[in-house]
């Protein structure tokens, strides 16, 4: 069992941070694609992301074929990814951008709980404190919510389910890093996840809703947070522990809430600045911690 750096190498951290910049655009793009069925929107963005990654695979001469033994594993990961993307979109249709992003990005808690069992990665004390600060910061960013409805509670439940699926997706991506080249892995996960969603996508309704603004939003959603963001995130998982990459990605909340305010004027609470600062401090603590993470994979 080899010891690695607490938070992976600098390249892995940079890849995760860059992915997070692209992730931040997802919520406003989903909200901009009005009238598209949730499963159709999720399947569409995944098909576009798969096409983009497939092109990268061809340009880099990456072998894209997968054998029968590897396909069931990829299919299982894709099913989890499909749930993450679908629940994320369902949540945004029922609750606020801030609530959705905060609850989805509670995924580091799930990753931290699952990593020792799945990957043999152990957190050091500094990283544990960093996670606690980051999660506290995300909670503060939500602020006090005086209006609670059954719809918003349902949206929060979908967001939490999306966060759990995201954690499993992150751990699976980390565990597959030695078995599959990046572009082959992401191509098949995106493509299979889209195929899983297709039966629920209501194709006639999806096609009918593809007017110019929705089509542009869908294309950008497939290219930016999916094709670029999730592929860079999976690249980061190959170079840094899942907990670190996942925690850095929680800063999607900061960017996403800011964009939500600028585009849709969704109110940013007074606690937003304090919460963002706490979360960023937590990320800094995790990525600078020297307490080792043990990785048995």
C-alpha positions in Angstrom: 0.0 0.0 0.0 1.8 3.1 -1.2 1.5 6.5 0.3 0.8 9.4 -2.0 0.6 13.1 -1.4 -2.3 14.3 0.6 -4.1 15.9 -2.2 -2.5 14.5 -5.3 -0.1 16.4 -7.6 -0.4 20.0 -8.7 -1.7 19.0 -12.2 -4.5 17.0 -10.7 -5.6 20.0 -8.5 -5.4 22.3 -11.6 -7.5 20.0 -13.7 -10.1 19.8 -11.0 -10.2 23.6 -10.6 -10.5 24.1 -14.3 -13.3 21.5 -14.5 -15.1 23.5 -11.7 -15.1 26.6 -13.8 -17.0 24.8 -16.5 -19.3 23.1 -14.0 -20.4 26.6 -12.8 -22.2 27.2 -16.1 -24.4 24.1 -15.8 -27.2 25.4 -13.6 -27.9 28.6 -15.7 -27.7 26.6 -18.9 -30.2 24.0 -17.6 -32.5 26.8 -16.5 -32.1 28.5 -19.9 -33.3 25.3 -21.8 -37.0 25.9 -21.0 -39.6 23.4 -22.1 -37.2 20.5 -22.6 -38.2 17.3 -20.7 -35.6 16.6 -18.0 -34.6 13.2 -19.3 -34.4 14.6 -22.8 -32.2 17.4 -21.7 -29.9 15.1 -19.7 -29.7 12.6 -22.6 -29.0 15.4 -25.1 -26.1 16.9 -23.1 -24.6 13.5 -22.6 -24.8 12.6 -26.3 -23.1 15.9 -27.2 -20.5 15.3 -24.6 -19.8 11.8 -25.9 -19.5 13.1 -29.5 -17.0 15.8 -28.4 -14.9 13.2 -26.4 -15.1 10.7 -29.2 -13.7 13.3 -31.6 -10.8 14.0 -29.1 -10.2 10.2 -29.0 -9.9 10.0 -32.8 -7.6 13.1 -32.9 -5.4 11.6 -30.2 -5.5 8.1 -31.7 -6.9 6.7 -28.5 -8.2 3.1 -28.9 -12.0 3.6 -28.3 -13.2 0.0 -28.4 -14.1 -1.8 -25.2 -14.2 -5.6 -24.6 -17.1 -7.5 -23.2 -15.5 -7.9 -19.8 -15.1 -4.1 -19.4 -18.6 -3.2 -20.7 -20.6 -4.2 -17.7 -18.5 -2.1 -15.4 -18.8 0.9 -17.7 -22.5 0.3 -17.9 -22.9 0.3 -14.2 -20.9 3.6 -13.9 -23.0 5.0 -16.7 -26.3 4.2 -14.9 -25.1 6.0 -11.8 -24.0 9.0 -14.0 -27.4 9.0 -15.7 -29.1 9.3 -12.2 -26.7 12.2 -11.3 -27.5 14.2 -14.4 -31.2 13.5 -14.3 -31.7 14.2 -10.6 -29.6 17.4 -11.0 -32.0 18.7 -13.7 -35.1 17.6 -11.8 -33.8 19.5 -8.7 -33.3 22.7 -10.6 -36.9 22.6 -11.8 -38.2 22.4 -8.2 -35.9 24.4 -6.0 -33.4 27.2 -6.2 -30.0 27.2 -7.9 -28.4 27.7 -4.5 -30.2 24.8 -2.8 -29.5 22.5 -5.7 -25.8 23.3 -5.9 -25.3 23.1 -2.2 -27.0 19.8 -1.8 -25.4 18.2 -4.9 -22.0 19.4 -3.6 -22.4 17.7 -0.3 -21.0 14.8 -2.2 -17.5 15.1 -0.5 -19.2 13.8 2.6 -20.3 10.7 0.8 -16.9 10.4 -0.9 -15.1 10.6 2.4 -17.4 8.0 3.9 -17.0 5.6 1.0 -13.3 6.1 0.1 -11.8 4.0 2.8 -14.0 1.0 1.9 -13.8 1.5 -1.9 -10.3 2.9 -2.6 -8.4 2.5 0.6 -7.8 6.2 0.8 -7.5 7.6 4.3 -8.0 11.3 5.2 -5.5 13.1 7.3 -6.6 15.4 10.1 -6.0 18.6 8.1 -8.1 17.3 5.2 -10.9 16.3 7.6 -10.9 19.8 9.0 -10.9 21.2 5.5 -13.9 19.1 4.5 -15.8 20.3 7.6 -15.0 23.9 6.8 -16.0 23.5 3.2 -19.3 21.8 4.0 -20.0 24.4 6.7 -19.4 27.1 4.2 -21.7 25.6 1.7 -24.4 25.4 4.3 -23.9 29.0 5.3 -24.3 30.0 1.6 -27.8 28.7 1.6 -28.8 31.2 4.2 -32.2 31.1 5.9 -35.0 29.9 3.7 -38.3 31.2 5.0 -40.5 29.5 2.3 -40.6 25.8 2.2 -43.1 23.9 0.0 -43.6 20.2 -1.0 -42.2 21.1 -4.4 -39.0 22.6 -3.0 -38.6 19.7 -0.6 -38.9 17.3 -3.5 -36.3 19.4 -5.4 -33.9 19.2 -2.4 -34.4 15.4 -2.3 -33.5 15.1 -6.0 -30.4 17.3 -5.4 -29.3 15.1 -2.5 -29.8 12.0 -4.6 -27.7 13.7 -7.4 -25.0 14.4 -4.9 -24.9 10.7 -3.7 -24.8 9.5 -7.4 -22.0 12.1 -8.0 -20.0 10.7 -5.2 -20.3 7.1 -6.5 -19.5 8.4 -10.0 -16.3 10.1 -8.6 -15.1 7.0 -6.8 -15.8 4.8 -9.8 -13.8 7.2 -12.1 -10.9 7.0 -9.7 -11.0 3.2 -9.5 -11.0 2.8 -13.3 -8.0 5.1 -13.9 -5.6 2.2 -14.5 -8.0 0.1 -16.7 -9.3 2.6 -19.3 -7.7 5.5 -21.2 -9.5 8.8 -20.3 -11.2 9.4 -23.6 -12.4 5.9 -24.0 -13.7 5.8 -20.5 -15.6 9.1 -20.7 -16.9 8.4 -24.2 -18.5 5.1 -23.1 -19.8 6.5 -19.8 -21.5 9.5 -21.4 -22.8 7.5 -24.4 -24.2 4.6 -22.2 -25.7 7.1 -19.7 -27.5 8.9 -22.6 -28.8 5.6 -23.9 -30.2 4.7 -20.4 -32.1 8.0 -20.3 -33.4 7.8 -23.9 -36.5 5.7 -23.1 -37.6 8.4 -20.6 -36.6 11.4 -22.8 -40.0 11.8 -24.6 -38.2 12.3 -28.0 -41.2 14.0 -29.7 -41.5 16.6 -26.9 -37.7 17.0 -26.8 -37.4 17.7 -30.5 -40.5 20.0 -30.5 -38.8 22.1 -27.8 -35.5 22.5 -29.6 -36.1 26.1 -30.7 -33.0 28.2 -31.3 -32.4 29.4 -27.7 -32.9 25.9 -26.3 -30.7 24.4 -28.9 -27.9 26.8 -28.1 -28.3 26.1 -24.4 -28.2 22.4 -25.0 -25.1 22.6 -27.2 -23.3 24.7 -24.6 -24.5 22.3 -21.8 -23.1 19.4 -23.7 -19.8 21.1 -24.5 -18.9 23.1 -21.5 -19.9 21.4 -18.2 -20.2 17.9 -19.8 -17.6 17.5 -22.6 -15.0 19.7 -21.0 -15.9 19.9 -17.3 -16.6 16.3 -16.6 -13.8 15.0 -18.8 -11.3 17.3 -17.0 -12.8 16.2 -13.7 -12.2 12.5 -14.6 -8.7 13.5 -15.7 -8.2 15.0 -12.2 -9.4 11.8 -10.6 -6.6 10.0 -12.2 -4.0 12.2 -10.5 -5.5 13.1 -7.2 -7.6 11.3 -4.5 -11.3 11.3 -5.1 -12.0 13.3 -2.0 -9.7 16.2 -3.0 -11.0 16.4 -6.6 -14.6 16.2 -5.4 -14.1 18.9 -2.8 -12.5 21.3 -5.2 -15.5 20.7 -7.5 -17.8 22.0 -4.7 -16.7 25.5 -5.7 -19.2 25.1 -8.5 -21.6 26.5 -5.9 -19.8 29.8 -5.7 -19.7 30.3 -9.5 -23.1 28.8 -10.1 -24.9 31.0 -7.5 -23.2 34.1 -8.8 -24.2 33.3 -12.4 -27.7 32.5 -11.2 -27.9 36.0 -9.7 -26.5 37.7 -12.7 -28.7 35.8 -15.3 -31.9 35.2 -13.4 -31.6 37.5 -10.4 -32.0 34.7 -8.0 -31.3 36.4 -4.7 -27.9 35.9 -3.1 -28.2 36.0 0.7 -26.1 38.1 2.9 -24.5 34.9 4.2 -23.3 34.1 0.7 -19.9 35.9 0.9 -19.1 34.4 4.3 -20.1 30.9 3.2 -18.0 31.2 0.0 -15.0 32.3 2.0 -15.4 29.4 4.4 -15.7 26.9 1.6 -12.7 28.3 -0.2 -10.7 28.1 3.0 -11.7 24.5 3.3 -10.5 23.7 -0.2 -7.2 25.5 0.5 -6.7 23.4 3.6 -7.4 20.1 1.9 -5.2 20.8 -1.1 -2.3 22.1 1.0 -2.5 19.4 3.8 0.6 17.3 4.2 -1.1 14.5 6.1 -0.8 11.5 3.8 -3.6 9.8 2.0 -3.1 6.2 1.6 -4.2 4.7 -1.6 -4.2 1.0 -2.1 -5.5 1.0 -5.7 
